[in-house]
Amino acid sequence: MNPINIGTNSQEPWVGEDRPVFVIAEIGKNFIQSEDERSVDEYLRNAIALAQAAKDAGAHAVKYQTHTVEDEQANVEVVSPHFKGSDRYRWVKRNEDVTPMDGFWKPLKEACDKIGIPFFSTPMSRASAQKLDALNVPFWKVGSGDILDFVMLDYLRRSGKP
């Protein structure tokens, strides 16, 4: 395998054979640490604190998850034990509502840049990938549940990013 540059310039990290381990801190949605509604500002502070903790612990990058309900989930009642009685649509909508582009993702990306740790996020749909592309994430991570989402995968492939 040829080494792949996963940074935004040739000086940033490369991964591949004979390269050191590249550690990614999986933050996901762990900045949402309450079932009760909290402010976007509180979630943003949590997400930044987790990025700083990851950097302090030696991680090379931080990864979150990005949702866009209209492109991801139909508004139908799907009850699952994983969602404690709420339906999937409302759960995805809540995740999207507490992470607006201008009030959450942009300031989080800027904070990660300031901390000095690459930021990226798993897009849970093509629309989410488009949001992240607007933030100029350096690379993609596809969730295991999306390996057959050919619309999103084609978008990611066309972006030219690893």
C-alpha positions in Angstrom: 0.0 0.0 0.0 1.3 3.4 -0.9 1.3 5.9 2.0 -1.7 8.3 2.1 -1.5 11.8 3.3 -4.4 12.4 5.7 -3.6 16.0 6.5 -4.2 19.3 4.6 -0.7 19.6 3.4 2.4 17.4 2.7 3.8 18.1 6.2 0.9 16.5 8.0 0.4 12.9 8.9 0.8 10.1 6.5 -0.6 6.6 7.1 0.5 3.4 5.5 3.1 0.6 5.7 6.2 1.5 7.7 4.5 4.5 9.2 3.8 5.1 12.9 0.4 4.4 14.4 -2.1 7.2 13.8 -4.4 7.5 16.8 -7.9 8.8 16.3 -10.0 9.8 19.4 -13.6 8.6 18.7 -15.7 11.3 20.3 -18.8 10.6 18.2 -21.7 12.3 20.0 -20.2 11.9 23.5 -20.4 15.7 24.0 -24.2 15.1 24.5 -23.9 13.8 28.0 -27.5 14.2 29.2 -30.9 13.0 28.2 -32.1 16.5 29.1 -31.9 19.2 26.5 -29.0 21.5 27.0 -27.8 24.6 25.1 -25.8 24.3 21.9 -23.1 26.3 23.7 -22.8 23.7 26.4 -22.5 20.9 23.8 -19.9 22.9 22.0 -17.9 23.5 25.2 -18.1 19.7 25.9 -16.9 18.9 22.4 -14.0 21.3 22.6 -13.0 20.0 26.0 -13.0 16.4 24.6 -10.8 17.5 21.7 -8.4 19.1 24.1 -8.3 16.0 26.3 -7.7 13.9 23.2 -4.8 16.1 22.2 -3.4 16.1 25.7 -3.6 12.2 25.7 -1.6 12.0 22.5 -4.3 11.4 19.9 -3.5 12.6 16.4 -7.0 13.4 15.3 -10.6 13.7 16.7 -13.7 12.2 15.1 -17.3 13.1 15.6 -20.6 12.1 13.9 -22.7 14.4 11.8 -26.4 13.9 11.1 -28.9 15.5 8.6 -32.4 14.1 9.4 -34.0 14.9 6.0 -31.4 12.9 4.2 -31.1 10.1 6.7 -34.3 9.1 8.3 -38.0 9.0 7.4 -40.4 10.4 9.9 -41.9 7.1 10.9 -42.3 5.5 14.3 -39.5 3.0 14.7 -39.1 1.9 18.4 -35.8 0.4 19.4 -34.4 -0.7 22.8 -31.4 1.4 21.8 -33.4 4.6 21.9 -35.2 4.2 25.2 -38.7 4.5 23.8 -38.1 7.4 21.4 -38.2 6.9 17.7 -35.1 7.1 15.4 -36.4 10.1 13.6 -36.7 12.2 16.8 -33.3 11.0 17.9 -31.5 11.9 14.7 -33.4 15.3 14.6 -32.3 16.0 18.1 -28.7 15.3 17.1 -29.0 17.6 14.2 -30.7 20.4 16.1 -28.0 20.6 18.8 -25.3 20.8 16.2 -26.1 23.6 13.8 -23.4 24.4 11.2 -22.7 28.0 12.3 -23.3 27.5 16.0 -21.5 24.2 16.5 -19.6 22.6 13.6 -17.8 25.8 12.3 -16.6 26.9 15.8 -15.7 23.3 16.7 -13.5 23.0 13.6 -11.9 26.4 14.4 -11.3 25.3 18.0 -9.7 22.0 16.9 -7.5 24.0 14.4 -6.4 26.2 17.3 -5.7 23.2 19.6 -3.7 21.7 16.8 -5.6 18.5 16.2 -7.2 17.5 12.9 -11.0 17.4 13.1 -13.2 15.2 11.0 -16.6 13.5 11.4 -18.4 10.5 10.1 -21.1 11.8 7.8 -24.3 9.8 8.3 -25.7 10.8 4.9 -24.7 12.6 1.7 -26.1 15.9 3.0 -24.0 15.5 6.1 -20.9 14.9 3.9 -21.7 18.1 2.0 -21.8 20.0 5.3 -18.5 18.5 6.3 -16.9 19.2 2.9 -17.8 22.8 3.4 -15.7 22.7 6.5 -12.8 21.3 4.5 -12.4 18.1 6.6 -9.1 16.4 5.5 -10.5 12.9 5.1 -13.5 10.7 5.6 -14.6 7.8 7.8 -17.6 5.8 6.7 -19.7 4.1 9.3 -20.3 0.4 9.0 -24.0 0.9 8.5 -23.3 3.1 5.5 -21.2 0.7 3.4 -24.1 0.3 1.0 -25.1 3.9 0.8 -23.8 4.3 -2.7 -25.1 7.9 -3.1 -23.0 9.0 -0.2 -20.1 6.8 -1.1 -20.0 8.2 -4.6 -20.1 11.8 -3.2 -17.1 10.9 -0.9 -15.2 9.3 -3.8 -15.7 12.4 -6.0 -14.4 14.6 -3.3 -10.9 13.2 -3.9 -10.2 13.0 -0.1 -8.9 9.8 1.5 
